[in-house]
Amino acid sequence: MQDALIRKLESFEELTEADRKALSALTLRIRRVPARTDLISEGDPPNSVHLILDGYACRYKVLPDGQRQIMAYLVPGDFCDLNVFILDQMDHNIGTITACQVVDIPRQAIVEITNDHPRVTQALMWCALVDEAVLREWLVNVGGRPANLRIAHLICELLLRLEAVGRVTGNSFSFPFTQIDIADTMGLSNVHVHRTLRDLRALGLIALKRRTLTILDVTRLKALCGYNPNYLHLKNTRWGVRRNIPWPSTGRRSS
């Protein structure tokens, strides 16, 4: 499970063996959290950074009328807000969708690894920037695309994010989301979600069975929604080409 974090970071930055050992040391104490359980709630003081090693979670808010809006899906290797401990209190909730394996990383551990391992620091900066980019893309998705393209776009995104951490086999991946989850993510009704998934199956683009989604034609699905993966910035994968960035001349480096 620990390799999900390392694989994700190495999709942004090449790490040394010392970097990998330091990251593995962060993930020694793993706790198992049941499905549909809040890791932290709005108003709680954030004392540590949550890391998802296995399973799916989400970032969400609940409106006064009880309506839930999901703002992000968290997959293996994802931090639940890397710098969240700077805040006095949470302004949103983070909850599991499936049973998850989670690591709670103390603030001091984050400070130490970023001080001692500049490549890890660079990769974590990439993570934070990509989280912001994904949020921007989700805003475009909900505000600018029709229902069928919103869901197609989400499926394409999950394919790439999960492939980067080794959770895709033959264009198939775990898809545990209920129609209510997707509706609360995409700003749609349950009926609209059902109809859209049915149409994508009828077009021969996806198959969905026993909570496993298979993309039958990746090229056609990407073309349908005009999917451009540039916002994920996956440099060290088949979806992107690594860009070398010069290191600063000051500060300590890992060996």
Disulfide bonds with the S-S distance in Angstrom:
none
